[in-house]
C-alpha cells in the first residue's frame, strides 16, 4: 500500500469531472487500499479518487469511531433522497476550513463494489452527508462552492497564508 498525495483547493485538477470505472481488476483494488491508507493517515472520514488526482468515479469512506467500517462506492448514483440536514463540513482538500452545508438527510445509493457487483444501500446521518460530499468531488465540486463568493475568497486567502507560513517553516528547517 502507498500513501497518495491529496490535492488542495484551489488546484484546478479538483474541478475535473470523474469518468466511470470500467476495469474491476487488481489495480483498482490496490487503488482502493491506497485511498483508505491515505484517508486514515490524514484523519479523514471520506476520500474521492479526484482528490488524489485519479479522475474515476470511486470513493471510500469510514465514519466509524473505531475506523473499522470501511465502505467503497464505485460509479455511485443517488437514486432517492429525502429531508434536509445542515452540518458543519470540512475537507481534506481544504484543510482547516469548516462551514455549514445543507444536504439531503437520507439517501439511497446505487453503486458497485471492488469486484464490479452492483448494490444499493440506504444511508442517513453522517453516512449520507459524507457520501454526498465525496460524490460532489466526482463532479468537480467542493464544499466551498456552497459558500458565498466572498467567503470562498476568504477561504482561499486563508489557505494561501497557511501554505506561505508552512513553506517558511520548511525553509528555516533546512537552514
C-alpha positions as CSV (number, residue, x, y, z in Angstrom):
1,X,0.0,0.0,0.0
2,X,1.1,3.6,-0.6
3,X,0.0,6.9,0.7
4,X,-1.2,9.2,-2.1
5,X,-0.9,13.0,-2.4
6,X,-4.1,14.8,-1.6
7,X,-4.8,17.8,-3.9
8,X,-5.7,21.1,-2.2
9,X,-8.0,23.9,-3.2
10,X,-7.7,25.9,-5.5
11,X,-5.9,23.2,-7.6
12,X,-7.7,23.1,-10.9
13,X,-7.5,19.3,-11.1
14,X,-10.1,19.2,-8.3
15,X,-12.6,20.5,-10.9
16,X,-12.2,17.6,-13.2
17,X,-15.3,15.5,-13.7
18,X,-14.6,11.8,-13.0
19,X,-15.3,9.1,-15.6
20,X,-16.9,5.8,-14.8
21,X,-14.7,2.9,-13.6
22,X,-14.8,0.2,-16.2
23,X,-12.0,-2.2,-15.2
24,X,-12.5,-4.1,-11.9
25,X,-9.1,-5.6,-11.5
26,X,-6.1,-5.9,-9.1
27,X,-5.0,-2.3,-9.9
28,X,-8.4,-1.0,-8.8
29,X,-8.3,-3.0,-5.6
30,X,-4.8,-1.6,-4.9
31,X,-6.0,1.9,-5.6
32,X,-8.9,1.3,-3.1
33,X,-6.3,0.1,-0.5
34,X,-4.1,3.2,-1.1
35,X,-7.0,5.5,-0.8
36,X,-8.0,4.0,2.6
37,X,-4.4,4.3,3.8
38,X,-4.3,7.9,2.6
39,X,-7.7,8.8,4.2
40,X,-6.9,7.2,7.5
41,X,-3.4,8.8,7.6
42,X,-5.0,12.2,7.0
43,X,-7.6,11.6,9.8
44,X,-10.4,11.8,7.2
45,X,-13.7,10.0,7.0
46,X,-14.1,10.1,3.2
47,X,-11.9,10.4,0.1
48,X,-12.8,10.6,-3.5
49,X,-10.4,9.5,-6.3
50,X,-10.5,13.0,-7.7
51,X,-8.8,14.3,-4.6
52,X,-5.8,12.1,-5.3
53,X,-5.7,13.1,-9.0
54,X,-7.3,10.0,-10.3
55,X,-10.4,11.0,-12.2
56,X,-12.6,7.9,-11.9
57,X,-15.9,7.5,-10.1
58,X,-14.6,5.9,-6.9
59,X,-14.9,7.0,-3.3
60,X,-14.1,5.4,0.0
61,X,-15.4,6.3,3.5
62,X,-15.4,5.2,7.1
63,X,-17.3,7.3,9.5
64,X,-17.0,4.9,12.4
65,X,-15.2,6.0,15.6
66,X,-13.0,2.9,15.6
67,X,-12.2,3.1,11.8
68,X,-13.5,-0.4,11.4
69,X,-16.3,0.1,8.9
70,X,-14.7,0.9,5.5
71,X,-17.1,1.4,2.6
72,X,-16.3,1.5,-1.1
73,X,-18.6,3.1,-3.7
74,X,-17.7,2.8,-7.4
75,X,-19.8,4.6,-10.0
76,X,-22.2,5.8,-7.3
77,X,-25.6,7.2,-8.1
78,X,-28.1,8.6,-5.7
79,X,-31.4,7.1,-6.7
80,X,-33.6,8.6,-4.0
81,X,-33.2,11.2,-1.2
82,X,-35.3,12.9,1.4
83,X,-35.2,15.6,4.1
84,X,-32.6,18.2,4.6
85,X,-29.9,18.5,7.2
86,X,-27.3,21.2,7.8
87,X,-24.0,20.1,9.1
88,X,-20.6,21.6,9.5
89,X,-18.3,20.1,6.9
90,X,-14.5,20.0,6.4
91,X,-12.5,18.6,3.6
92,X,-9.0,17.0,3.2
93,X,-8.6,19.2,0.1
94,X,-9.5,22.3,2.1
95,X,-7.5,21.8,5.3
96,X,-8.5,23.6,8.4
97,X,-11.6,25.2,6.9
98,X,-15.1,24.3,8.1
99,X,-18.6,25.6,7.0
100,X,-22.2,24.7,7.3
101,X,-23.6,22.9,4.2
102,X,-27.2,21.7,3.7
103,X,-27.7,18.3,2.1
104,X,-30.3,15.5,1.9
105,X,-30.9,13.9,5.3
106,X,-31.3,10.4,3.8
107,X,-30.1,8.9,0.5
108,X,-30.4,5.6,-1.4
109,X,-27.3,5.0,-3.4
110,X,-26.7,2.5,-6.2
111,X,-23.1,1.7,-6.7
112,X,-20.6,-1.1,-7.5
113,X,-18.1,-2.8,-5.2
114,X,-14.5,-3.5,-6.0
115,X,-15.5,-6.7,-7.9
116,X,-18.0,-4.8,-10.0
117,X,-21.0,-6.2,-8.3
118,X,-24.0,-3.7,-8.0
119,X,-25.6,-3.0,-4.7
120,X,-28.0,-0.4,-3.2
121,X,-27.8,1.0,0.3
122,X,-29.8,3.4,2.4
123,X,-27.7,5.9,4.3
124,X,-28.6,8.6,6.8
125,X,-26.8,10.9,9.2
126,X,-23.1,11.3,8.8
127,X,-23.0,8.4,6.2
128,X,-25.4,10.3,3.9
129,X,-23.6,13.6,4.4
130,X,-20.2,12.1,3.7
131,X,-21.4,10.2,0.6
132,X,-22.9,13.4,-0.9
133,X,-19.7,15.4,-0.1
134,X,-17.5,12.8,-1.8
135,X,-19.8,12.4,-4.8
136,X,-19.6,16.2,-5.2
137,X,-15.8,15.7,-5.7
138,X,-16.5,13.3,-8.5
139,X,-18.5,16.1,-10.2
140,X,-15.6,18.6,-9.8
141,X,-17.4,20.4,-6.9
142,X,-16.1,21.3,-3.5
143,X,-18.0,22.1,-0.3
144,X,-16.6,25.7,-0.6
145,X,-18.8,26.1,-3.7
146,X,-21.8,26.2,-1.4
147,X,-20.3,29.4,0.2
148,X,-20.8,32.9,-1.0
149,X,-18.1,34.2,-3.3
150,X,-16.9,36.5,-0.6
151,X,-16.5,33.6,1.9
152,X,-14.8,31.5,-0.8
153,X,-12.2,34.2,-1.5
154,X,-11.6,34.5,2.3
155,X,-11.0,30.7,2.4
156,X,-8.6,30.9,-0.5
157,X,-6.6,33.7,1.1
158,X,-6.5,31.8,4.5
159,X,-5.2,28.7,2.8
160,X,-2.6,30.7,0.8
161,X,-1.4,32.3,4.1
162,X,-1.2,28.8,5.8
163,X,0.9,27.5,2.9
164,X,3.2,30.5,3.0
165,X,3.8,30.0,6.7
166,X,4.4,26.3,6.2
167,X,6.8,27.0,3.4
168,X,8.7,29.5,5.6
169,X,9.0,27.0,8.4
170,X,10.2,24.3,6.0
171,X,12.8,26.7,4.6
172,X,14.0,27.5,8.1
173,X,14.2,23.8,9.0
174,X,16.6,23.3,6.0
175,X,18.9,26.0,7.1
